[in-house]
């Protein structure tokens, strides 16, 4: 877990003009055809439809 957090901090520092919000994953889709997760954040937190979603490994999707 410490390695993941460290890599996320490094990623954020590499893009200083961007802002980030860390959000807890609260559910995952089990469908073999669609990979989606639900997070504990939303519009009240500044998120909007179409925003990119990144992890320590890079871009993983967008908010729908």
C-alpha positions in Angstrom: 0.0 0.0 0.0 2.8 2.4 0.8 4.3 1.8 -2.7 0.9 2.6 -4.3 0.6 5.8 -2.3 4.2 6.8 -3.1 3.6 6.3 -6.9 0.4 8.3 -6.7 2.2 11.2 -5.1 5.0 11.0 -7.7 2.3 11.0 -10.5 0.6 14.1 -9.0 3.9 15.9 -8.7 4.6 15.2 -12.4 1.5 17.1 -13.4 1.5 20.2 -11.2 -1.1 22.1 -13.2 -3.7 19.4 -12.6 -5.8 18.8 -9.4 -6.6 15.4 -8.0 -9.2 14.0 -5.7 -8.6 10.7 -3.9 -11.8 8.6 -3.6 -12.5 5.3 -1.9 -13.9 2.5 -4.2 -17.1 1.3 -2.6 -18.3 -1.2 -5.2 -17.2 -3.0 -8.3 -19.2 -4.4 -11.3 -18.8 -8.1 -11.6 -19.9 -8.3 -15.3 -17.3 -9.9 -17.6 -18.3 -7.4 -20.3 -18.1 -4.1 -18.4 -15.5 -3.0 -16.0 -16.7 -0.3 -13.7 -16.4 0.8 -10.1 -18.4 3.1 -7.8 -16.5 5.6 -5.7 -17.4 7.5 -2.6 -17.2 10.9 -4.3 -19.5 12.9 -6.6 -20.6 16.3 -7.8 -20.5 17.8 -4.3 -16.8 16.9 -4.4 -16.2 18.7 -7.7 -16.5 15.6 -10.0 -18.3 15.8 -13.3 -19.3 13.6 -16.2 -16.5 12.9 -18.6 -13.6 13.7 -16.2 -10.6 11.3 -16.5 -9.9 8.7 -13.8 -6.3 7.9 -13.1 -4.5 5.5 -10.8 -0.8 5.0 -10.0 -0.6 3.1 -13.4 -2.1 6.0 -15.4 -5.4 6.6 -17.1 -8.0 4.0 -16.4 -11.2 5.5 -17.6 -13.7 8.4 -17.2 -16.6 9.3 -15.0 -20.0 8.3 -16.5 
